[in-house]
Amino acid sequence: MVRADAKEGEIMLTSPPIVAKCQGVDLPEGREISVRLVEVDSSGRRIVFAYDGVATT
C-alpha cells in the first residue's frame, strides 16, 4: 500500500510494475497486503483492486 485515505488508496504491484487504485477501509499504508481485482477498463487503461482486510506483512 503506497498511499491511503479513509476509503481508498494506491497500491504498487511489482510484477508487472503497476500503480493502481485500491478500495477499502483502514488500508494499512506502507504494508504489503492481499487484494482482489474488481474492475478492468483496457480502453481507458484503468484497473481497480479491493482490500478485504488481509495484511501479509
C-alpha positions as CSV (number, residue, x, y, z in Angstrom):
1,M,0.0,0.0,0.0
2,V,1.6,3.2,-1.2
3,R,-0.9,5.8,-0.1
4,A,-4.2,5.6,1.8
5,D,-7.1,7.7,3.0
6,A,-10.5,6.9,4.6
7,K,-12.0,4.7,1.8
8,E,-9.3,4.1,-0.9
9,G,-5.7,4.3,-1.7
10,E,-3.0,3.4,-4.3
11,I,-1.1,0.1,-4.4
12,M,2.0,-0.8,-6.3
13,L,2.4,-4.2,-7.9
14,T,5.9,-5.5,-8.5
15,S,5.3,-7.8,-11.5
16,P,4.2,-6.4,-13.7
17,P,5.0,-2.9,-12.4
18,I,1.7,-1.2,-11.9
19,V,0.3,1.6,-9.7
20,A,-3.5,1.2,-9.2
21,K,-6.4,2.4,-7.2
22,C,-7.5,0.2,-4.2
23,Q,-10.8,0.4,-2.5
24,G,-11.2,-0.5,1.2
25,V,-11.4,0.8,4.7
26,D,-8.5,1.1,7.2
27,L,-5.9,0.5,4.4
28,P,-2.5,-0.2,6.1
29,E,-0.2,2.4,4.4
30,G,3.3,1.1,3.9
31,R,2.5,-2.6,4.3
32,E,2.2,-5.5,1.9
33,I,-1.4,-6.6,1.5
34,S,-3.6,-9.1,-0.4
35,V,-6.1,-7.5,-2.8
36,R,-8.6,-8.7,-5.3
37,L,-9.2,-7.4,-8.8
38,V,-12.6,-5.7,-9.2
39,E,-12.5,-3.7,-12.4
40,V,-10.6,-3.6,-15.6
41,D,-11.0,-1.0,-18.4
42,S,-8.5,-1.8,-21.1
43,S,-9.5,1.1,-23.4
44,G,-9.3,3.6,-20.5
45,R,-6.1,1.9,-19.1
46,R,-7.6,1.7,-15.7
47,I,-7.7,-1.1,-13.1
48,V,-9.2,-1.2,-9.6
49,F,-8.5,-3.5,-6.7
50,A,-10.2,-4.1,-3.4
51,Y,-8.7,-4.7,0.1
52,D,-10.6,-7.1,2.3
53,G,-8.5,-6.6,5.5
54,V,-5.7,-9.1,5.0
55,A,-2.2,-7.6,5.6
56,T,0.6,-10.0,4.7
57,T,3.5,-8.3,6.4
